[in-house]
Amino acid sequence: MKNIDPRHYDVIVAPVITEKATVASEHNKVVFKVANKATKPQIKEAVEKLFDVKVKSVNTLVRKGKTKVFRGNFGSQSNVKRAVVTLEEGHRIDVTTGL
């Protein structure tokens, strides 16, 4: 394994495996949960170093947490930041196999 900075593991939290993410993978895109304070350049560098691929672009979004009521008590889920990473042609990440 190459010289990987441990901070890259803090930027990428987990892959997102949903029906929409699976359809996006057919178009050379991969979806990850990322740290809330992660920037696009940090996400790009982390994906390139961890998976040894070339990243074309990174788009981010913050999914707002839902408000829930349980036995009269109000609570809310945490906000989740996601990154849609577009890879260069010829590069591929299979998130089902892991690192």
C-alpha positions in Angstrom: 0.0 0.0 0.0 1.2 3.5 -0.8 2.0 6.2 1.7 -1.6 7.1 2.8 -2.3 9.9 5.2 -4.6 8.7 8.0 -6.6 11.8 7.7 -8.0 10.4 4.4 -9.9 7.8 6.4 -11.5 10.7 8.4 -12.8 12.4 5.2 -14.5 9.4 3.7 -16.9 7.9 6.2 -18.7 5.2 4.2 -20.0 4.3 0.7 -23.7 4.9 0.0 -25.3 1.8 -1.4 -28.8 2.7 -2.6 -30.7 2.1 -5.8 -29.9 5.6 -7.0 -26.2 5.2 -6.2 -26.2 1.9 -8.1 -27.6 3.5 -11.2 -25.1 6.3 -10.9 -22.2 3.7 -10.8 -23.2 2.7 -14.3 -22.2 6.3 -15.4 -18.8 6.2 -13.6 -20.0 7.9 -10.5 -19.6 6.8 -6.9 -21.5 8.1 -3.8 -19.8 8.4 -0.4 -20.9 9.7 3.0 -18.2 12.3 4.0 -17.3 14.3 7.0 -19.5 17.5 7.5 -16.4 19.8 7.3 -14.8 18.0 4.3 -14.1 20.2 1.2 -14.2 19.1 -2.4 -10.4 19.2 -2.8 -10.0 17.1 0.4 -12.6 14.6 -0.9 -10.9 14.4 -4.3 -7.5 13.8 -2.7 -8.8 11.2 -0.3 -10.6 9.2 -3.0 -7.6 9.3 -5.3 -5.2 8.1 -2.6 -7.4 5.5 -1.0 -8.7 3.8 -4.2 -5.9 4.6 -6.6 -8.2 6.2 -9.2 -8.3 9.5 -11.1 -11.2 11.8 -10.1 -12.8 14.0 -12.7 -15.2 16.0 -10.4 -16.8 16.1 -7.0 -20.3 17.3 -6.2 -21.5 17.6 -2.6 -24.8 17.9 -0.9 -26.1 18.0 2.7 -29.1 15.9 3.4 -31.0 17.5 6.2 -31.9 15.3 9.2 -35.5 14.3 9.6 -37.5 15.4 12.7 -39.1 12.5 14.6 -41.6 12.3 17.5 -41.3 9.3 19.9 -43.7 9.1 22.8 -44.2 12.9 22.7 -40.5 13.7 22.7 -39.2 15.6 19.7 -35.9 14.6 18.2 -34.0 15.0 15.0 -31.6 12.9 13.0 -28.2 14.4 12.2 -27.5 16.1 8.9 -25.5 13.9 6.5 -23.0 15.2 3.9 -22.7 13.2 0.7 -20.3 13.4 -2.2 -21.0 12.3 -5.7 -17.5 11.5 -7.2 -17.2 11.3 -11.0 -14.3 9.2 -12.1 -12.2 9.5 -15.3 -12.8 7.1 -18.1 -11.2 3.7 -17.5 -11.2 4.0 -13.7 -13.7 2.1 -11.5 -14.5 1.6 -7.8 -16.4 -1.4 -6.7 -17.7 -0.3 -3.2 -19.2 -3.8 -2.6 -15.8 -5.4 -2.2 -14.3 -2.8 0.2 -10.7 -1.5 0.3 
